[in-house]
């Protein structure tokens, strides 16, 4: 029986359905049926453009993003899928601030919906620092199917861990 570390906090009946998909080797088929193709956002430049486009569409007035990149060490070092960092420093007589978004390289070959969910999550941290009700309300405002996508990303990660890539 595989350990379902990505969905441990979900109800037992949900975990049982996932176990059944795994036992019948249908988890990958389930994901591919819902998300049949991977995205084309494979470079850091394309990721930056993708991120800025989402930010400008939904969060125009929030602080600027100086960098958005794929990070191959992210999940190993931080146990995270994405990371938003903010730094301020004095340069001359002015205070300079930078905001960066790093996305785990795992998402270079994921469906666009999954990449979008991770980017939305990190963009939401521009306004809401904690994972609280306001944070998830903002995520859902930007991406109405955020909750379902988060669950499906967890299924995708489970599949990657047990069976390897899909695409």
N, C-alpha and C positions, 0 to 999 in steps of 0.2 A: 504494500500500500504506500504510494508516494506521499511525501510530506508536502502539504500545500501551503508553503510559507507566504505566498503572495495574497492568499485569501483567508488567512486564519481568523480574521474578525467577522467574516460573513456567517450567516446562519447555517446550521448543520445541514438542512435540506439542500441548500445551494452547493455546499461542499460535496455532498453526496452526488449531485448531478454532474459536477465536474469530475469526480472520481470515476463515474460511469463513462463519461466521454474519454477519459484517459485509458481506462481498462479496455474499452472497445476500439481504442486507437482512432477516435473520431474528433479529438480536440482540434487538431490541425485542420481537418475538413470543416469543422464548425467555424473557425476563424476565417479560413479562406472563402467560405461561402458568403460571409458578411463583408469581408474586406479582401476582394479578389486580387488587388494589385498594390505593389509598393509605390511610394512616391518618388519623385525625381529630384528632391531637395538633398543632394548628396555632398555638396561642397559647403564650406563655411560661409562663403559669399552668398550662396543661395539660401542658406539658413538665416543669415542676417536679413536678407531681403524679405523672406517669409515672415520673420519675426516683426520687422518694422511695419510690414503691411498690416498684420494683425493689430499691432499696437496703434497704428494711425487710424484704423477703422473703428476701434473700440475704446482706446485710452489716449486720445490725442493730447490731453492736458497733463498726462503723467510725465515724470522725468524721462529724459532721453536715454536710449540704450547705446552704449559705446561699442559693444561687441556681442555677437552671438556666434558661438562655435560648438562643434562637436568635440567631446572630450572622451578619449579612450580610457582614461583612468578614473572617470567619475564614479561609476558604480562600485569599483573596487575600493576606492579611498573613502567615499562618503556614504556608501550604501544608498545612493540616490539616483534617480533617473534624469533629473535636471537640477540645476543649481543657479540661484540668483545671488550675485554678490554686489555689494555697494561699498564704495570706498570714497573717502574725502581726504584731501590733503591741501596744505597751504602751498601755493606756488606764486612766488612774488608776494604781492599784497592781496591776492585773491584766494578764495577757497574754491578748489576744483573738485568736482565729484564725478565719479564714473559708476555706471551700472552695467554689469555684464551678465549674460545668460549663457550657461554651458549645458549642453544636452548630451546625454550618454550616447556613445557611438552606436550602441545597439539599435538606435532609432534611425540610422542611415538607411536601413533596409526594411523599414516597417511601413505599414499603410499610412497614408497622409493623415487620416483621422487620428491616429495615435500620436504622430508628431505634433499635430495641431493641439491635442489635449495637453501634452507636456509643455508646449510653448505657452498656451493659455495659463496653465498652472504657474509657470514662472513669471509671466507678465502680471498676474494677479498679485504677486508678491511686491510689485512696485507700489501698490496702495495698501495692501493688507499683509503684514509681516507674519502673523500667526495663522495656523490652520484652524480657524474658527468659523462660526456661522456666516459672518460677513465675507470671509474669504471664499467659501464655497458658493455663496450667493453671487459674488462677482464672477467666479468661474462659470457658473450656470448662465449668467447674463450674457457673457461673451460666447459661450458654447452651450446651447440649450441641452444637448445630450451628454454633457460633461460626466455625469454619474455613470451612465452606461459605458461610455468610452473608458473611464477609469477602470471599471470592472473588466472590460474586454482587454485592456492593456495588461492587467494582472493575469488573465488567461493566456495571453500571448507570451508573457514572461515565463509562466509555468511551462508552456510548450517548449520554449527555447531551452529551458533548463533540463527538461526531460528528454526531448527528441532533437533539438537543434533547430536550425532555421527553416522558414517556410518558403521563402522566395529564392 
